[in-house]
Amino acid sequence: MCSILPLKEKKLMEVKLGELPSWILMRNFTPSGIVGAFQRGYDRYYNKYINVRKGSISGVNMVLAAYVVFSYCISYKELKHERRRKYH
């Protein structure tokens, strides 16, 4: 039998679609709450991909791929302007 958790303590994957707006409003959006969320995310990433016994380069590759995509999105306006165009 599953225990009934308060909405605030549920994880995102456990929240039903109808409960999503109220669940989002219960989150901590103060600067310290946002910093804490990034810290928890970094800790999860580090423990899952970097701090392992038989590690590989996949954890570092994900960070590099995210950096490449992010920098492409930032410089897209300039790259779009410099495309080769047909002049006729």
C-alpha positions as CSV (number, residue, x, y, z in Angstrom):
1,M,0.0,0.0,0.0
2,C,1.5,3.3,-1.0
3,S,1.7,6.1,1.6
4,I,0.0,9.4,1.0
5,L,2.5,12.2,0.8
6,P,1.7,15.9,1.0
7,L,1.9,17.7,-2.3
8,K,4.9,19.7,-1.2
9,E,7.0,16.6,-0.5
10,K,6.2,14.9,-3.9
11,K,8.9,14.7,-6.6
12,L,8.1,16.1,-10.0
13,M,7.6,12.7,-11.6
14,E,5.0,11.8,-8.8
15,V,2.9,14.9,-9.4
16,K,-0.3,14.5,-11.5
17,L,-1.0,16.9,-14.3
18,G,-3.8,18.6,-12.4
19,E,-1.7,19.2,-9.4
20,L,1.2,20.6,-11.3
21,P,0.4,24.4,-11.1
22,S,-0.1,24.2,-7.3
23,W,3.0,22.1,-6.9
24,I,5.1,24.7,-8.9
25,L,3.7,27.5,-6.7
26,M,4.9,25.6,-3.6
27,R,8.5,25.6,-4.7
28,N,11.0,27.9,-3.1
29,F,11.8,30.7,-5.6
30,T,14.0,32.8,-3.2
31,P,17.6,33.3,-4.3
32,S,18.8,30.8,-1.6
33,G,16.2,28.2,-2.8
34,I,17.3,28.6,-6.4
35,V,21.0,28.2,-5.4
36,G,20.1,25.2,-3.4
37,A,18.3,23.6,-6.4
38,F,21.4,24.2,-8.6
39,Q,23.6,22.7,-5.9
40,R,21.4,19.6,-5.6
41,G,21.4,19.2,-9.4
42,Y,25.2,19.5,-9.5
43,D,25.6,17.0,-6.7
44,R,23.3,14.5,-8.5
45,Y,25.2,14.9,-11.7
46,Y,28.6,14.7,-10.1
47,N,27.8,11.6,-8.1
48,K,26.1,9.9,-11.1
49,Y,28.7,10.6,-13.9
50,I,31.9,11.9,-12.4
51,N,32.5,10.4,-9.0
52,V,32.1,6.7,-10.0
53,R,34.5,3.7,-9.7
54,K,34.7,2.9,-13.4
55,G,34.2,6.3,-14.9
56,S,34.3,7.2,-18.6
57,I,34.4,10.3,-20.6
58,S,30.6,10.4,-21.0
59,G,30.0,12.8,-18.1
60,V,32.5,15.3,-19.4
61,N,31.1,14.9,-23.0
62,M,27.6,15.9,-21.8
63,V,28.9,19.1,-20.3
64,L,30.8,19.9,-23.5
65,A,27.8,19.1,-25.7
66,A,25.6,21.4,-23.5
67,Y,28.2,24.2,-23.8
68,V,28.3,23.8,-27.6
69,V,24.5,23.9,-27.9
70,F,24.3,26.9,-25.5
71,S,27.0,28.9,-27.3
72,Y,25.4,28.1,-30.7
73,C,22.0,29.4,-29.4
74,I,23.7,32.6,-28.1
75,S,25.5,33.3,-31.3
76,Y,22.7,32.2,-33.7
77,K,21.8,35.8,-34.6
78,E,25.3,36.6,-35.8
79,L,25.7,33.3,-37.6
80,K,22.3,33.7,-39.3
81,H,23.4,37.1,-40.6
82,E,26.6,35.7,-42.1
83,R,25.1,32.9,-44.1
84,R,25.9,32.6,-47.7
85,R,23.2,34.1,-49.8
86,K,22.5,34.0,-53.5
87,Y,22.8,37.4,-55.1
88,H,20.8,37.6,-58.2
